[in-house]
Amino acid sequence: MTPVPVAETIAETRATVAAARAAGRVVSFVPTMGALHAGHAELVRVARRLAGPSGLVVVSIFVNPTQFGPAEDFTRYPRSLDADRTLCGDAGADLIFHPTPAEMYPGHAVAFADVTELGDHLCGPSRPGHFRGVCTVVLKLLNVVQPDVSVFGAKDAQQVRIVRRMVADLNVPGRIEIAPTVREADGLAMSSRNVFLDAAERAAAPRIYAALLAVRARARSGETDVARLESALRADLAAIPGARVDYARIVDDDRMQPLPRLDRPGLCAVAVFLGRTRLIDNLTLP
């Protein structure tokens, strides 16, 4: 398939979207940072279904500098535009918006978007400023594309809930759809960062998902004490060779706040370092 055309400017992207709207086409949107894999392809396929055969599917590829902390290597994040264009075309995208940082952040920015409370736990404490960067870039992208529907992946559970709340509280048009996490055959959640795992780390990585499944099994068996569930989860993760646990928590599935007991829908979420690579994953709990 012919690679998807690329727009590098906001003006060009807006012109393409405006023409689609004038023709009565539905606009769907998938925001990404590139280095696309089969999980991203599924997001694009979902966007294609939601837009319909005549709709416009836009994928953004932008490695956003404002969501990387000082100890996180922005320059190390993988970039593979040529391969990404082919994947997007095969999955049904019509346009890639691939701006430069200067296009997205011209001059000295002094306005930002942020959502309080939902980032107080999980990734928030270990990545200060991360969610402000995410909210700011997502809001900017939504303002550029102005989609009828945007598709996010469930693997980034906290990010999805924060974005949904921002869209609701700020009356941003369009709806947010969540697609299930796509996994490798051995259970490892697909991630652009998986390419950084060496052979031993890759062999150990599926045990993260196994630990999450074990928590879900304990919850389904009737365990509701979150402290006991979290203790068992941390023990399983700590037993993974070479693993360093950033967090292993069970929180309210809606508000992202800690739960003493599993008396409402919960989210079991983890972040684990294998070598230098930080992997996140999650499962909902009954």
C-alpha positions as CSV (number, residue, x, y, z in Angstrom):
1,M,0.0,0.0,0.0
2,T,1.1,3.6,-0.7
3,P,2.5,5.2,2.4
4,V,0.1,7.7,4.0
5,P,0.7,11.4,3.1
6,V,2.3,13.5,5.8
7,A,1.4,17.0,6.9
8,E,4.1,18.8,8.8
9,T,2.2,22.0,9.6
10,I,-0.9,22.9,11.6
11,A,-2.2,24.9,8.6
12,E,-2.0,22.0,6.2
13,T,-3.6,19.6,8.6
14,R,-6.4,22.1,9.3
15,A,-7.0,22.6,5.6
16,T,-7.3,18.8,5.0
17,V,-9.7,18.4,7.9
18,A,-11.8,21.4,6.8
19,A,-12.1,20.0,3.3
20,A,-13.3,16.7,4.8
21,R,-15.8,18.4,7.0
22,A,-17.2,20.4,4.1
23,A,-17.7,17.1,2.3
24,G,-19.7,15.7,5.3
25,R,-17.0,13.2,6.3
26,V,-16.5,12.0,9.9
27,V,-13.1,12.8,11.3
28,S,-11.4,10.3,13.7
29,F,-8.0,10.8,15.3
30,V,-5.3,8.6,16.9
31,P,-2.6,10.6,18.8
32,T,0.8,8.8,19.0
33,M,4.5,9.4,19.5
34,G,5.5,7.1,16.6
35,A,7.6,3.9,16.6
36,L,4.3,2.3,15.8
37,H,3.5,-1.4,16.4
38,A,0.5,-3.8,16.1
39,G,-1.1,-2.1,19.1
40,H,-1.1,1.2,17.3
41,A,-2.4,-0.5,14.2
42,E,-5.4,-1.7,16.1
43,L,-6.1,1.9,17.3
44,V,-6.1,3.0,13.7
45,R,-8.4,0.2,12.7
46,V,-10.8,1.2,15.4
47,A,-10.6,4.8,14.2
48,R,-11.3,3.6,10.7
49,R,-14.4,1.8,11.8
50,L,-15.7,4.7,13.8
51,A,-15.1,7.1,10.9
52,G,-16.7,4.8,8.4
53,P,-15.4,4.0,4.9
54,S,-15.8,7.6,3.7
55,G,-14.4,9.3,6.9
56,L,-11.0,10.9,7.4
57,V,-8.6,9.1,9.8
58,V,-5.8,11.3,11.1
59,V,-2.8,9.9,13.0
60,S,-0.4,12.3,14.8
61,I,3.2,11.3,15.2
62,F,4.9,13.6,17.6
63,V,7.5,12.8,20.3
64,N,6.3,15.4,22.8
65,P,9.3,17.0,24.7
66,T,7.1,18.5,27.4
67,Q,6.1,15.1,28.9
68,F,9.7,13.9,29.4
69,G,11.3,14.6,32.7
70,P,14.9,15.7,33.2
71,A,16.1,12.1,33.9
72,E,14.2,10.7,30.9
73,D,15.9,10.6,27.5
74,F,13.8,12.4,25.0
75,T,16.4,11.8,22.3
76,R,16.5,8.1,23.0
77,Y,12.8,7.6,22.2
78,P,12.6,5.5,19.0
79,R,11.6,7.2,15.7
80,S,10.7,5.3,12.5
81,L,8.6,7.5,10.3
82,D,8.9,5.5,7.1
83,A,7.8,2.3,8.7
84,D,5.0,4.2,10.6
85,R,3.6,5.5,7.3
86,T,3.4,2.0,5.9
87,L,1.7,0.7,9.1
88,C,-0.8,3.6,9.1
89,G,-1.6,3.0,5.4
90,D,-2.2,-0.8,6.0
91,A,-4.4,0.0,9.0
92,G,-6.6,2.5,7.2
93,A,-5.3,6.0,8.0
94,D,-5.6,8.9,5.5
95,L,-3.3,11.5,6.9
96,I,-0.3,11.7,9.3
97,F,0.3,14.9,11.2
98,H,4.0,15.0,11.9
99,P,5.0,18.4,13.3
100,T,8.3,19.6,14.6
101,P,8.6,20.7,18.2
102,A,8.9,24.3,16.9
103,E,5.6,23.9,15.0
104,M,3.8,22.7,18.2
105,Y,5.6,25.0,20.6
106,P,6.6,28.2,18.9
107,G,8.3,30.9,21.0
108,H,8.2,30.9,24.7
109,A,5.0,29.1,25.9
110,V,3.4,30.3,29.1
111,A,0.0,28.5,28.9
112,F,-0.4,24.9,29.8
113,A,-3.2,22.4,30.5
114,D,-3.4,20.3,33.6
115,V,-5.8,18.0,35.6
116,T,-5.5,17.8,39.3
117,E,-6.0,14.9,41.7
118,L,-6.1,12.1,39.0
119,G,-2.3,12.3,38.7
120,D,-1.5,12.3,42.4
121,H,-0.7,8.5,42.4
122,L,0.7,5.9,40.1
123,C,2.9,7.6,37.4
124,G,2.4,11.1,38.8
125,P,4.9,11.0,41.8
126,S,7.7,9.4,39.8
127,R,7.2,11.5,36.7
128,P,6.6,15.1,37.9
129,G,5.2,17.3,35.2
130,H,4.5,14.4,32.9
131,F,0.7,14.7,32.9
132,R,0.8,18.5,32.4
133,G,2.9,17.8,29.3
134,V,0.4,15.1,28.2
135,C,-2.6,17.3,28.8
136,T,-1.1,20.2,27.0
137,V,-0.1,18.4,23.9
138,V,-3.3,16.4,23.7
139,L,-5.4,19.6,24.0
140,K,-3.3,21.2,21.3
141,L,-3.7,18.2,19.0
142,L,-7.4,18.2,19.6
143,N,-7.6,21.9,18.8
144,V,-5.7,21.3,15.5
145,V,-7.6,18.2,14.3
146,Q,-10.9,18.9,16.0
147,P,-12.0,15.3,15.6
148,D,-15.4,13.8,16.1
149,V,-13.8,10.9,17.9
150,S,-10.3,10.2,19.3
151,V,-9.0,6.7,20.0
152,F,-6.6,5.9,22.9
153,G,-5.2,2.6,24.2
154,A,-6.2,1.1,27.5
155,K,-2.5,0.3,28.4
156,D,-2.1,4.0,29.3
157,A,-5.0,3.8,31.8
158,Q,-4.2,6.8,33.9
159,Q,-3.5,9.0,30.9
160,V,-6.8,8.0,29.4
161,R,-8.8,8.9,32.5
162,I,-7.0,12.2,32.8
163,V,-7.6,13.1,29.1
164,R,-11.2,12.1,29.4
165,R,-11.6,14.3,32.5
166,M,-9.9,17.3,30.7
167,V,-12.1,16.9,27.7
168,A,-15.2,16.8,29.9
169,D,-14.3,19.7,32.2
170,L,-13.1,22.0,29.5
171,N,-16.0,21.2,27.1
172,V,-13.8,20.0,24.3
173,P,-15.9,18.7,21.4
174,G,-15.6,15.1,20.3
175,R,-15.7,11.9,22.3
176,I,-12.9,9.7,23.6
177,E,-12.9,5.9,22.7
178,I,-10.8,3.4,24.5
179,A,-9.4,0.3,22.7
180,P,-8.2,-2.8,24.6
181,T,-4.5,-3.4,25.3
182,V,-2.9,-5.4,22.5
183,R,-0.5,-8.1,23.8
184,E,2.2,-10.3,22.5
185,A,1.5,-14.0,22.4
186,D,3.2,-14.4,25.8
187,G,1.2,-11.6,27.4
188,L,3.6,-8.7,27.3
189,A,1.8,-5.5,26.5
190,M,2.9,-4.0,23.2
191,S,5.0,-0.8,23.7
192,S,7.4,1.2,21.6
193,R,9.8,0.9,24.5
194,N,10.0,-2.9,24.2
195,V,12.7,-2.6,21.5
196,F,15.1,-1.5,24.3
197,L,14.8,-4.8,26.1
198,D,17.7,-7.2,25.8
199,A,17.1,-10.9,25.4
200,A,17.1,-11.7,29.1
201,E,14.8,-8.7,29.9
202,R,12.4,-9.6,27.1
203,A,12.2,-13.2,28.4
204,A,11.4,-11.9,31.9
205,A,8.9,-9.2,30.9
206,P,5.8,-11.4,30.4
207,R,5.9,-12.1,34.2
208,I,4.6,-8.5,34.7
209,Y,1.3,-9.5,33.1
210,A,1.3,-12.8,35.0
211,A,1.6,-10.9,38.3
212,L,-1.4,-8.8,37.3
213,L,-3.4,-11.9,36.4
214,A,-2.6,-13.4,39.8
215,V,-4.0,-10.3,41.5
216,R,-7.2,-10.6,39.4
217,A,-7.5,-14.3,40.3
218,R,-7.2,-13.5,44.1
219,A,-9.8,-10.8,43.8
220,R,-12.2,-13.1,42.0
221,S,-11.6,-15.6,44.7
222,G,-13.0,-13.2,47.2
223,E,-10.0,-11.2,48.5
224,T,-11.0,-7.6,49.0
225,D,-8.2,-6.3,51.3
226,V,-6.1,-4.1,49.0
227,A,-3.1,-4.1,51.3
228,R,-2.8,-7.9,51.0
229,L,-3.4,-7.8,47.2
230,E,-0.8,-5.2,46.7
231,S,1.7,-7.1,49.0
232,A,1.3,-10.2,46.9
233,L,1.6,-8.2,43.7
234,R,4.9,-6.5,44.8
235,A,6.3,-9.9,45.8
236,D,5.5,-11.4,42.4
237,L,7.1,-8.4,40.6
238,A,10.2,-8.4,42.9
239,A,10.8,-12.0,42.0
240,I,11.2,-11.1,38.3
241,P,15.0,-11.3,37.5
242,G,16.4,-7.8,37.1
243,A,13.2,-6.0,37.9
244,R,13.0,-2.8,39.9
245,V,9.4,-1.9,40.9
246,D,8.5,1.8,40.5
247,Y,4.9,1.2,41.8
248,A,2.4,-1.6,42.2
249,R,-1.0,-0.1,43.3
250,I,-4.7,-0.7,43.2
251,V,-6.7,2.4,42.9
252,D,-10.3,3.5,42.2
253,D,-10.9,2.8,38.5
254,D,-12.6,6.2,38.0
255,R,-10.8,8.7,40.4
256,M,-7.4,7.0,40.5
257,Q,-7.3,7.3,44.3
258,P,-6.1,4.5,46.6
259,L,-8.7,2.0,47.9
260,P,-8.6,0.4,51.4
261,R,-10.9,-2.4,50.2
262,L,-12.0,-3.6,46.8
263,D,-15.6,-2.6,47.2
264,R,-15.9,-0.9,43.8
265,P,-14.3,-1.3,40.4
266,G,-10.6,-1.1,40.8
267,L,-7.5,-0.6,38.6
268,C,-4.4,-2.7,39.3
269,A,-1.5,-0.8,37.7
270,V,2.2,-1.3,37.7
271,A,5.4,0.3,36.5
272,V,8.5,-1.9,36.4
273,F,12.0,-1.2,35.3
274,L,13.8,-3.9,33.4
275,G,17.3,-2.5,32.9
276,R,16.8,1.1,31.8
277,T,13.4,0.4,30.3
278,R,10.3,1.4,32.2
279,L,7.2,-0.8,31.4
280,I,3.7,-0.1,32.5
281,D,0.7,-2.4,32.5
282,N,-2.7,-2.7,34.2
283,L,-5.8,-4.7,34.6
284,T,-9.3,-3.8,35.9
285,L,-10.5,-5.7,38.9
286,P,-14.0,-6.8,39.8
